[in-house]
Amino acid sequence: MNKKKESFHQFIFEKANNHYLLTYAEQLLVHVRRSEHYFFNNSGHKLQSYQDHLNIIKALETKDLDRGRLLIEHNWIDLFKQIENLFTTL
């Protein structure tokens, strides 16, 4: 995970004001880096993830927090589905 992406996610977690989420995210980061390298270099998910993040940023910039929350949830659920599909086809 590159530094800009880590900073983006760190910002979101801090703004959520959820200590559990922040702690969990830090612990998960090690595993994410390893999986992400394989995932983004071996699937077409990179462009979709980029677009998802742009939409999240737009929602947060316009202070549409409900939409931002839904987009973040969708992004995570889609990511987990993609990873599940990836590992079931290996």
C-alpha positions in Angstrom: 0.0 0.0 0.0 1.5 3.3 -1.0 2.0 6.1 1.5 -0.8 8.3 0.0 -3.3 5.5 0.2 -2.2 4.7 3.8 -2.6 8.4 4.7 -6.1 8.5 3.1 -7.3 5.5 5.0 -5.7 6.7 8.2 -7.5 10.0 7.8 -10.9 8.2 7.3 -10.3 6.0 10.4 -9.4 8.9 12.5 -12.4 11.0 11.4 -14.6 8.0 12.2 -13.5 8.5 15.8 -13.5 4.8 16.3 -10.5 3.5 18.3 -11.4 -0.1 17.6 -11.4 0.5 13.9 -8.1 2.4 14.0 -6.4 -0.3 16.1 -7.8 -3.1 13.9 -6.8 -1.3 10.7 -3.2 -0.9 12.0 -3.0 -4.6 12.7 -4.5 -5.6 9.4 -2.2 -3.3 7.4 0.7 -5.8 7.3 -1.6 -8.5 5.8 -3.2 -5.9 3.5 0.1 -4.9 1.9 1.0 -8.5 1.0 -2.5 -9.3 -0.4 -2.8 -6.0 -2.1 0.3 -6.5 -4.1 -1.0 -9.8 -5.5 -4.6 -8.6 -5.9 -4.0 -5.4 -7.8 -1.3 -6.9 -10.0 -3.4 -9.9 -11.0 -6.9 -8.6 -11.5 -8.8 -5.8 -13.1 -9.9 -4.3 -9.8 -7.4 -1.4 -9.7 -9.5 0.9 -11.9 -12.7 0.2 -10.0 -11.1 0.8 -6.7 -9.7 4.1 -7.9 -13.2 5.2 -9.1 -14.7 4.0 -5.8 -12.2 6.1 -3.8 -12.9 9.2 -6.0 -16.6 8.8 -5.2 -15.9 8.5 -1.5 -13.8 11.6 -1.6 -16.5 13.6 -3.4 -19.1 12.5 -0.9 -16.9 13.6 2.0 -16.0 16.9 0.3 -19.7 17.7 0.0 -20.3 16.5 3.6 -22.7 13.9 2.3 -21.7 11.6 5.2 -24.5 9.0 4.6 -23.4 8.6 1.0 -19.8 8.4 2.1 -20.6 5.7 4.6 -22.5 3.7 2.1 -19.7 4.0 -0.5 -17.1 3.0 2.0 -19.2 0.0 3.0 -19.7 -1.0 -0.6 -15.9 -0.6 -1.3 -15.1 -2.9 1.6 -17.7 -5.5 0.7 -16.7 -5.5 -2.9 -13.1 -5.9 -2.0 -13.8 -8.8 0.3 -15.9 -10.5 -2.5 -13.1 -10.0 -5.0 -10.6 -11.4 -2.6 -12.8 -14.4 -1.9 -13.3 -15.0 -5.6 -9.6 -14.8 -6.1 -8.7 -17.3 -3.5 -11.5 -19.7 -4.5 -10.1 -19.8 -8.0 -6.5 -20.4 -7.1 
